């Protein structure tokens, strides 16, 4: 998507087939019973079974009580907030909250490692991939340390404390048999924990492709009129233009070709979420991609400030909060924001400052060129209320069958 104010640095989006990628991740319960979302199949590999147990183990936080599943709730398509109501998840201790909105951990096997790609006609490369909103992890081994050791999430002191919990939980024999790993070395134990979680999170059960949309592209379902209109608007480059970043392929019966993301980055300037504790400080901003500290494939250039990775829209209707900062809790508001951010900005920026969650220094990098952002205040928006409703109806078709009951029925306008 183009970025205003930096013509020479405008990223060029490209279609990335999910089938090309087999990378990994997690973010931050009692395990579900057979037949429930997240329940184990009749038989699964030992490493997958071990990873599943770890994912639901509440003893792995400090204090005990918070598992990976507390924030990545199977009932909500593995997204969630651990009981918080401010747009980000509650940590293991009172008054502690994650910094960003919790993404779903379904379909992680298709996320590519962070990399740059340059189209033949592009002036400069564009950023793609990586886990978290800023792409800062490329593997389970790297990612798993962050929620487990983050004082605002699972709050473990170090690898030694985690290894001790694994031994106390009776995992030693399982780690040895499933992974050939010992829990005696703390760093090796933490790495093995990552491999077990990788096995679970990249298992077939975590990429079900069981939505109405998947049935539609396989020729087994027909979209309702409002859903079909929503799909048309979603793809129309002069209307929603959603598919320019949230890629899909309706011509293929292979659902893996429709991951509803290109894994790229964009600066869309979500409104500031003033419920977050950090926003009590006027100078506290989340800069996204340019905060990523990897030295091998660096992204600290200021041109990436305010850019966040485009999330997949699969199961989006089930999520309790939206955008990297959790500022919205209604899916229709998200679609309306995209459609009217340019034409009615102060409907969204209550501070009366456009792009109020981006420091003034980098507001010129916010995307104002691509449709539907390329209008002026007072112009007719690209989408009217009926069209916004239709896109929401289409987005609901991306809900896998196991999570349909958790998707609220939206109010129509």
C-alpha positions in Angstrom: 0.0 0.0 0.0 1.4 3.5 -0.8 2.5 5.7 2.0 2.0 9.5 1.8 4.9 11.8 2.2 7.5 9.3 1.2 7.0 8.6 -2.5 10.3 6.9 -3.0 9.6 4.4 -0.2 6.0 3.4 -1.1 5.7 -0.4 -0.4 4.4 -2.5 -3.3 2.0 -5.2 -2.3 2.2 -8.6 -3.9 0.2 -11.8 -3.6 1.8 -14.4 -1.4 0.5 -17.9 -1.6 0.0 -19.3 1.9 1.0 -22.8 0.5 4.6 -21.5 0.1 5.2 -21.0 3.8 5.6 -23.4 6.7 7.0 -21.2 9.5 5.8 -21.0 13.1 4.6 -19.0 16.3 2.5 -18.4 19.4 1.3 -15.5 21.5 -0.1 -15.6 25.2 -7.5 -23.3 31.0 -8.4 -26.4 31.3 -8.0 -28.3 28.1 -11.2 -28.7 26.1 -13.2 -31.9 26.2 -13.4 -34.2 23.2 -15.7 -32.6 20.6 -15.0 -29.0 21.7 -12.9 -26.5 19.9 -9.3 -27.3 20.4 -10.0 -30.8 21.6 -7.5 -33.5 20.5 -8.3 -35.9 17.6 -8.5 -39.6 18.3 -4.7 -40.0 17.6 -2.0 -37.4 17.2 1.8 -37.4 17.2 3.4 -37.4 20.7 5.0 -33.9 20.1 1.6 -32.5 19.2 0.0 -34.0 22.2 2.7 -32.6 24.4 2.4 -29.2 22.8 -1.4 -29.3 23.4 -0.9 -30.0 27.1 1.6 -27.2 27.4 -0.7 -24.8 25.7 -3.4 -25.3 28.2 -1.2 -25.6 31.3 -2.1 -22.8 33.8 0.9 -23.7 36.0 3.4 -22.2 33.5 2.7 -18.6 34.5 3.8 -16.7 37.7 1.7 -16.8 39.7 0.0 -19.9 38.3 -3.3 -19.4 36.7 -2.6 -18.1 33.1 -2.0 -20.5 30.2 -1.4 -19.7 26.5 -5.1 -20.6 26.1 -6.2 -18.0 28.6 -5.5 -15.3 26.0 -5.7 -17.6 22.9 -9.1 -19.0 23.8 -10.2 -22.0 21.7 -13.9 -20.8 22.1 -12.9 -17.6 20.2 -10.9 -19.2 17.5 -7.8 -19.0 19.6 -8.0 -15.2 20.1 -9.1 -13.5 23.3 -8.4 -11.2 26.2 -8.2 -13.3 29.4 -11.1 -11.5 30.9 -10.0 -7.9 30.2 -12.3 -5.4 28.7 -9.8 -2.8 27.4 -8.8 -4.3 24.0 -5.7 -6.2 25.1 -5.3 -9.3 27.3 -4.9 -9.3 31.1 -1.7 -10.8 32.3 -1.1 -13.2 35.2 -1.0 -10.4 37.8 -3.7 -7.8 38.6 -3.1 -4.5 36.9 -0.8 -6.0 34.2 -1.9 -6.1 30.6 -0.3 -7.1 27.2 0.8 -4.2 25.1 -1.1 -5.2 22.0 -4.3 -7.0 21.0 -4.1 -10.8 21.0 -4.0 -12.3 17.5 -5.4 -15.8 16.8 -2.9 -18.6 16.6 -4.9 -20.5 14.0 -3.2 -20.9 10.5 0.2 -20.0 11.8 1.8 -22.7 9.7 1.4 -20.3 6.6 3.1 -17.3 8.1 6.5 -16.6 6.4 9.6 -15.5 8.2 10.2 -11.8 8.1 11.8 -10.8 4.9 12.0 -8.0 2.3 10.7 -8.5 -1.3 11.2 -6.2 -4.2 9.0 -6.2 -7.2 10.7 -5.6 -10.6 9.1 -2.2 -10.9 9.3 -1.2 -7.2 11.8 1.5 -6.2 12.6 -0.2 -2.9 11.8 -3.5 -1.1 8.7 -4.0 1.0 8.5 -5.8 4.3 6.6 -9.1 4.8 6.1 -11.8 7.4 7.2 -12.5 10.9 5.1 -13.1 13.9 3.5 -10.6 16.2 2.1 -7.3 14.9 5.7 -6.1 14.3 7.1 -9.3 12.9 9.7 -9.5 15.6 9.8 -13.4 15.9 10.5 -15.9 13.2 10.0 -19.1 15.1 8.3 -20.7 18.1 11.7 -20.9 19.8 12.1 -17.1 19.6 8.5 -16.3 20.1 7.8 -18.5 23.1 10.2 -16.7 25.3 8.3 -13.4 25.0 4.9 -14.2 26.6 6.4 -16.6 29.1 9.1 -14.1 30.3 7.1 -10.9 29.8 6.3 -9.4 33.2 3.0 -8.1 31.9 2.0 -11.5 30.5 3.0 -14.8 32.0 5.7 -13.2 34.2 8.3 -15.9 34.5 11.7 -14.8 35.8 13.9 -16.8 33.5 14.4 -20.1 31.7 15.4 -21.8 35.0 12.1 -21.0 36.6 10.2 -22.4 33.6 12.3 -25.6 33.5 11.5 -26.1 37.2 7.8 -25.8 36.5 8.0 -28.3 33.6 9.8 -30.8 35.9 7.3 -30.2 38.7 4.4 -30.8 36.2 5.6 -34.2 35.5 6.7 -33.5 31.9 10.2 -35.0 32.0 9.3 -38.4 30.5 7.0 -36.8 27.8 9.8 -34.4 26.7 12.2 -37.3 26.5 9.9 -39.6 24.6 8.3 -37.0 22.2 11.4 -34.8 21.5 14.4 -36.7 22.9 14.9 -33.6 25.2 16.0 -33.3 28.8 14.6 -30.7 31.2 17.9 -30.5 33.1 19.4 -27.6 31.0 17.0 -24.5 31.4 17.8 -23.1 28.0 17.5 -26.4 26.2 14.2 -27.0 28.1 12.8 -23.7 26.9 13.8 -24.5 23.3 12.2 -27.9 23.6 9.0 -26.3 24.9 9.0 -24.1 21.8 9.4 -27.2 19.6 6.4 -28.9 21.3 4.3 -25.8 20.9 5.3 -25.5 17.3 4.2 -29.1 16.7 0.8 -28.3 18.1 0.3 -24.9 16.6 1.2 -26.1 13.1 -0.8 -29.4 13.3 -3.7 -29.9 10.9 -6.3 -29.2 13.6 -4.9 -25.6 13.8 -5.7 -24.9 10.1 -9.2 -26.4 9.7 -10.3 -24.5 6.5 -13.9 -25.3 7.6 -15.7 -22.0 6.9 -18.6 -21.2 4.6 -16.1 -19.4 2.4 -13.9 -22.5 2.1 -17.0 -24.5 1.1 -17.9 -21.8 -1.4 -14.5 -21.9 -3.2 -14.7 -25.8 -3.2 -18.1 -25.5 -4.9 -20.0 -26.9 -1.9 -21.9 -23.8 -0.8 -23.6 -20.7 -2.2 -23.2 -17.3 -0.7 -26.3 -15.4 0.3 -27.0 -12.2 -1.7 -25.6 -9.9 1.0 -22.5 -12.1 1.4 -22.0 -12.2 -2.4 -22.3 -8.4 -2.5 -19.8 -8.1 0.3 -17.3 -10.3 -1.5 -17.7 -8.2 -4.6 -17.1 -5.0 -2.7 -14.2 -6.6 -0.8 -12.5 -7.3 -4.1 -13.5 -4.1 -6.0 -10.4 -1.8 -6.2 -12.7 1.2 -6.5 -14.8 0.3 -3.4 -13.6 -1.6 -0.4 -10.2 -2.5 -2.0 -9.8 -4.9 0.9 -8.3 -7.6 -1.2 -5.3 -5.5 -2.1 -3.9 -6.4 1.4 -6.2 -9.2 2.5 -5.5 -11.6 -0.4 -7.9 -14.2 -1.6 -8.3 -16.3 -4.7 -12.0 -17.1 -5.5 -10.9 -18.9 -8.7 -9.1 -21.7 -6.9 -10.8 -24.6 -5.0 -7.7 -24.7 -2.8 -8.5 -22.7 0.4 -4.8 -22.3 1.3 -4.6 -19.8 -1.5 -7.0 -17.5 0.4 -5.3 -16.6 3.6 -6.9 -13.1 3.7 -3.5 -11.4 4.2 -0.4 -10.7 2.1 1.6 -10.7 5.4 2.7 -7.2 4.5 2.8 -4.0 6.6 0.8 -0.8 6.4 0.3 2.4 8.3 -3.5 2.7 8.7 -3.4 4.9 11.9 -5.9 3.1 14.2 -7.4 5.6 16.7 -5.7 5.8 20.0 -7.2 3.3 22.6 -7.4 5.5 25.7 -8.4 2.5 27.8 -4.8 1.2 27.7 -2.7 2.1 30.7 0.2 3.2 28.5 -1.9 6.0 26.9 -2.0 7.9 30.2 1.3 9.2 29.1 0.9 11.6 26.2 4.3 10.6 24.8 3.7 6.8 24.8 3.3 5.5 21.3 3.6 2.1 19.7 5.7 2.5 16.6 5.2 -1.0 15.2 7.7 -2.4 12.7 10.5 0.2 13.3 10.7 -1.1 16.9 11.7 -4.5 15.7 15.3 -5.1 16.8 16.5 -8.0 14.7 20.1 -7.4 13.5 20.2 -9.9 10.7 17.2 -8.5 8.8 16.8 -5.0 10.4 13.7 -2.9 10.2 14.7 0.0 12.4 14.6 2.6 9.6 12.1 5.4 10.5 10.2 4.8 7.3 8.7 1.7 8.9 7.4 3.6 12.0 3.6 3.3 12.5 3.4 0.2 10.2 1.9 -3.0 11.5 1.5 -6.4 9.9 -1.7 -7.1 8.0 -3.6 -9.8 10.0 -5.5 -12.6 8.4 -9.2 -12.1 8.4 -10.0 -15.8 8.9 -12.4 -16.0 12.0 -12.3 -12.2 12.3 -16.0 -12.1 13.4 -15.1 -14.1 16.5 -12.5 -11.7 17.9 -13.3 -9.6 20.9 -11.1 -6.7 19.8 -9.6 -5.3 16.6 -6.6 -3.4 15.4 -3.1 -3.7 16.9 -4.2 -1.7 19.9 -7.6 -3.2 20.4 -9.3 0.1 19.9 -12.5 -1.4 18.4 -14.7 -4.1 19.8 -17.2 -4.2 16.9 -16.3 -5.6 13.5 -18.7 -3.2 11.7 -16.9 -0.3 13.3 -13.7 -1.6 11.8 -15.1 -1.8 8.3 -16.7 1.6 8.7 -13.4 3.1 9.9 -11.6 2.0 6.8 -14.4 3.3 4.6 -14.9 6.7 6.3 -11.5 7.5 8.0 -10.7 10.0 5.2 -14.2 11.5 4.7 -15.3 11.7 8.4 -12.0 11.6 10.4 -13.3 13.0 13.7 -16.0 10.3 13.9 -13.0 8.1 14.8 -10.3 10.5 16.2 -12.2 11.8 19.2 -9.2 13.9 20.2 -9.8 16.0 17.1 -6.2 15.1 16.0 -6.0 13.0 12.9 -3.9 9.9 13.3 -3.7 10.6 17.0 -2.0 7.3 17.9 0.9 8.1 15.6 3.6 10.6 16.7 3.4 13.9 14.7 6.8 13.2 13.3 5.5 10.1 11.4 2.0 11.1 10.5 3.1 11.8 7.0 3.8 8.1 6.6 0.1 7.1 7.2 -1.5 5.6 4.1 -3.7 8.3 2.5 -3.2 7.3 -1.2 -4.9 4.0 -1.5 -8.6 3.6 -2.0 -10.7 4.1 0.2 -8.2 6.4 2.1 -7.7 8.8 -0.8 -10.7 11.1 -0.2 -11.0 14.4 1.6 -13.1 15.3 4.6 -16.7 15.9 3.5 -16.4 13.8 0.3 -18.8 11.0 -0.3 -17.2 7.8 1.2 -16.3 4.9 -0.9 -18.8 2.7 1.1 -22.3 3.5 2.2 -24.0 1.8 5.2 -25.6 -0.9 3.1 -22.2 -1.8 1.6 -20.5 -1.8 4.9 -23.1 -4.2 6.2 -22.5 -6.4 3.1 -18.8 -6.6 3.7 -19.4 -7.5 7.4 -21.8 -10.3 6.2 -19.0 -11.6 3.9 -16.4 -11.5 6.6 -18.7 -13.7 8.8 -18.4 -16.4 6.1 -14.7 -16.7 7.1 -15.7 -18.2 10.4 -14.7 -21.9 10.8 -17.7 -24.1 11.7 -16.4 -24.8 15.2 -16.6 -21.1 16.2 -19.9 -20.0 14.6 -21.7 -19.8 17.9 -19.1 -17.3 19.2 -19.6 -14.9 16.3 -22.1 -12.2 17.3 -24.9 -11.2 14.9 -24.1 -7.6 13.9 -26.7 -4.8 14.0 -27.6 -3.7 10.5 -27.7 0.0 9.5 
